[in-house]
Amino acid sequence: MKQVLGVDSLDADTDFLTLGATSIDMIRIVNRIEKELSYRPAIDELYRTPTVAGLSRLYAKQVGESVSSQIGIANLKGVHPVLSRLLDVPALDPADRDAFKQQQPGLRSDLEDAVAIALPAVNLDEGLYWQRRSHRQFSLKPVDQTQLSELLQCLRSCQLNEKHKYRYGSAGGLYPVQTYLYVQPGRISGLTHGTYYYHPIEHRLYPLRLNAELDPSTYDRLINRPIFHEAAFSLFLVGQLAAMTPIYREASLHYATIEAGLITQLLEMSAPICNLGLCQVGEINSSSIRQLFKLDDNHVLLHSLLGGAVDTTTVEGVVAQNEVRDGSFDQVADQEAARLLQRIDQLSDEDVARLLEEN
């Protein structure tokens, strides 16, 4: 780690971020630990305890747990033999990832001797490709409640032939994936900030913990937390596995995850119609949301998204949104603070007053 951080000595309790560690450095540290110890700490755990002492505690905890209760690579290796074999290959450093991606490894490249059949030409609607994209910058202008209703409408069920039908599939028609909403203070008109459950049959929001605050440490400091501070709301897709296990047993989590993916795609395609933007978030501290949403022991967080009004002040509402934020934590924080002040200058006096009142 001293080599990664460029220091001669490193105290066990020194915060890596105070030494100027960037998001790239943090990933390199994780990669080095995996290579040396065959243990890969979750990136969000590293951000919560970015010290040698913190990493030691995480490793000791991992070693002390039984294999059957571990969550992470050790558990994944026992799930599928192909995954087990592939995880033995060292993870790529960030510097090598672009080159790897440019190779398009997901495409078959071993069919040179096959005779390809050209499909009939059809008009390509490029607009459909521009519709679906990640928004990592949002306007601070409050989202109208009607916009949120239109977005969640895509998850609403419809009764056809006396059966509830949805626009996405679910194994066995069980629909165990539930949608939860966190509203930032003053960011959605007519809604008190806090947490809600969305009922897809009634098309209603049920308040769970009004005026509750979602801890920003739910998101990692360098990449997703700045997005969270700009977002108007967060969506959480949570699987109620008790609604599946009587039928699908050990495959329940697999099928629930597929359903969460279908829901995410539907939300992403619906958001532009509502003039909203969404950003998928892969890693969060899920323990912090359990009480906020009154979840029981059978609930499992499957996926999450951040959303808000599209920022039209940037080019097409998106500028460098797919670039990883780099620089030290302090540098990134200064950049984000300056950008937020610029956003506030663009708001009306009424919108500023509402934000100040709620916060």
N, C-alpha and C positions, 0 to 999 in steps of 0.2 A: 504493500500500500504506500510505503514511503516513495517508491519509484513512481507510482501513478500520480501522487500528489506533489512530487518534486521537492520533498523536504528531507533533511538529513536525520532528524529524529522526530518521533511521534509519541506524544503522551497518550495513555490509554483513554483519558477523558476529553481529549481535544476534539471539538466538533470539526468534521471534515469541511463543512461548508464555510466555516470561519477562515479556513486556510485557502479559500478560493476555489474549492472543488466545483466543477461544472456538472451538468446532467450527464455529459459524456463520461466524465471521471467516475461518477457513481456507478454507471453501468460497467465500466472497466473493473472497478473494485469487485462487483458482484461476479463478473466473469472469472477474475483471478481466484476468488474464494471457491467457486465451483470447480475450477481446474485443480486446485491444491487439496481441497477437502471433500470433493464430491457432494457438496452441499451448496445450494443456491438460495440465499435469502431473498425474500420478496422485496422488490424495490421500494414499496411503501413502508415496509418495516425498517429498511435501512435509513430512509429519510426521517423516520421518527426517532431513531437512535443512531445518528451518524458518527459513531465513535468506535474505537477498537474495543472498548469495554462493552458497548452495546452489542456489537457483532458477536463477541464472546458469549454473552448471555443468550443471544438467539441460537447460536450453535449448540450450546449446552442444553437448551430446552429441546432442540430438535433431536439430539442424541438420546436424551432421557425419555422421550416419548416412545410408546410402542409403535411398531411399524403399521399396525392396523388403524391407528388413530392419526397418523401424520397426514397433513394436507400439503401437497406440493409435489416436487419431482419424485421423491421416494414413493409416494402413493401412486403417481401416474405410471411409474415403471412396472407396477404390478397389474396394471389394468389391461395393457395390450403389448404383446411381444414386439411388434414393430416399433412402437413408441419407446419401449425399453431399450431397444438396440440403438435407435437414433439419438436418444438422450446421452449416450456415451460419447458422442461427438462433441468436442468443446464448442461453446457458444461463440458466435462471432463478435469481435469488437465493433463498436459503432462505425469506425473508419472503414471497415470491410463490408458493411451491410449494403451500401449503395451498389458496390460492384456485384455482390451476390444477387441483389434484386434485378440488376440490369441483365443478368443471365436468364431471367424469366424461368426459374427452376420448376414452376408449376406446369409448364408445357412439355408435352412429349417431344423428344428430339431423336428418337431411335426408329423413325418410320421412313427413312430415306428410300427404302426399297418398295414401299407401298405406293400404289397408284391412287392419288387423291381424286376425289370427285367434287368438282366445283358445284356449289349450290346456286340456284337461280338468283340473280341479282335483285335486291329489293332496296327501296329508298331507306337510308339510315337517318333516323331522327336524332341529330346530335343534341337537341334540346333535352332529351331524356337523360343524357349523360351529364349535362351541366346541372340538372335538377338535384341529383344526389351528390352531395359533398359535405364535408365536415366544416362547421363554422366554429372557429376558435376565438372570434371576436364578436361581441354583441353590442348593440346600441343600449344605452342606459334608459331609453324611453320606455315607460311601462307598457307591458303587453296587455292588450285588451282581452277581457275575459272571453269574448266571442271567439278570438283567435285560438285560445286554449281549447275551447269547446269544439271548434272545428278540427283541431289536431286530434283530440281524443275520440272524436266521432269515428275515426277509422278503426277503433278497437271496439266499437259498440256492436252488440249483437242485434240480430234481426230475427223475428219469429216467422219462419216459413214452414208451412205444413205442420203447424203445432210443434215445431222444434226450433231451438235457438241456434242460429247459424252465425258464423263469424267470417271475416274476410281473410283469415289465416287458418292454417290447419293445426290440429292437435291430435296426438296419438289417442285413439279410442274415443275421440270427442270429449275428453275429460277437462280440457282447458284449465290446467293447474297453475298457470302463470298469472300472477296478480300484478297490477300496476299501482305504484305509489308515487305521490307527488310531494316535493318540497318547494315551497314558495318563498323566495327571498323577500325581505321587508320592502314594501312599496313598489314591487316590480310587476304585479298583476292587478289590474284595476278590479276593485270589488272583492278581492280575496285577502283575508288576513294572512300574514305570513305564518308559516308552520307546516305541518304535515297532513296529508290527506290520502284516503284510499279511493281509487276510482272504481265505481261499480259499473261494469260494462253492459248489464241488462237494463238498469235504471238510467244510465247515462247521468250519474250524479257523483259529486265528490262528498265523501264522508270525512269530516274533520277528525283527526286523531289527537294531535297535540298542537293546539293553536299557540302562537307566539313562541314556539320552540325554535331554537337556533341549531342549525346543522353545523357541527364543528368543522371549520376549514381544514383541520388536520386529517379529515376524511380523505382529502386529495393530497398528492405529493406536492411538495413546495415549489418545484421549479417548472413543472409542465402543466399540470391540470388545475392547481389551485388558482393561478391567475385567471383561468377561464371561468372557474366557479365564481369568482368575485364579480365578473361581468355578467354572468348568466342571470336570467330572471327566475329560472326554476330548474329543478333536477327531477328526472324520472328514474325510478328504480323498478326493475322487473324481477319479481321474487317468486320462486317456485314453492308452492305448497305441496311437498312431496307426499304427504299423507293422502292427497287426492289421486295419487297414481300407483303407489306401491302395492295396494291390494290386487292390482291387475298386472302391472309391469315389473314389479319386484326390483331387481338390481339394475334394470335398464331405465328406471324412472328418471334419474338425473339426466341421462343422455337424451331422452325424448323431451324433457322439459327445456333443456338447453336449445334444442332445435326450435322449439316453439318460441323461445325468447328471441332467437335470430329472425324468425319470420315476423314477429311483432316489430322488431327494430327496423327491418327493411320497410315495413308498411308505414311506420312513423316517419322515416326519412323521406319517403316518396310523397307523403302527405304534407310535410312541413312547408315546402316552398309555396304550396297553394294557399297556405295561411299566412304567408309572409313571415315565417319563423325559420330559425336556423337551429340545427342540432349538432352536437358533438358526442360521439361515443367515448366512454371512459372505461378502459379495460381493467385498471387496477385501482381499488379504493380500500380503505379500512372499513370493512363491512360491519365490524363489531359496533361501530359508533351509531349505526342506523337502527339497530335492533329495538332499542327502547323507543326511539322516535316514532317508529311505525307500529309499535305494539305487536311485534312478531313473536310467534311461539317457537318451540324447539324444532318443529317440522318445516319451518321456512328456511329457504336457501336463496341468497342473493345470486342471481344469474348474470345480470348485466345492468348497466346504468348509462344515462345520457344527461347532458347538460343542454339547456335550451334558452332561447331568448329572441328578441326582435333582431332582424338582420341589420347589421351595421352598413348603411348605404353610403357612409362617408368615405369608405375605402373603395378600391376598384372592384366593382360588382359585388361589394360587401365582403370581399375576401382578398387579403394580401398576405402572401407567404404563410398561409394557414397550415400547410403541411410541413413546414420547417420546424425542427426541434429547437426550442428555446435553449440558448447556450449562455455561458457566462456564469459568474458566481451568483449565489443567492441574493446578495446585496445589490449587485448590478441589475439582475432581473427585476428585483423589487422596485428599484428606482425607475427602471424603464416602464414598469406597469403602472406605478403611481403617476408618472407624467402622462401616460396615455389615458388613465382614468380622468385626470383633471381636464384633459382635452375633450373627453366625452362629455363631462359635466358642462363645459362651456357651450356645448351645442344644444343643451336642453333648454326648454322654455322655463320661465320663472315658476310656473305652476308645477312642472315636473320636478324641479329642484326642491320646491317646498314640500312636495309629497315624499320625496326621498328622505329629506331631513327629518320630517315628522315621524316616519316609520323607523328610522335608524336612531 
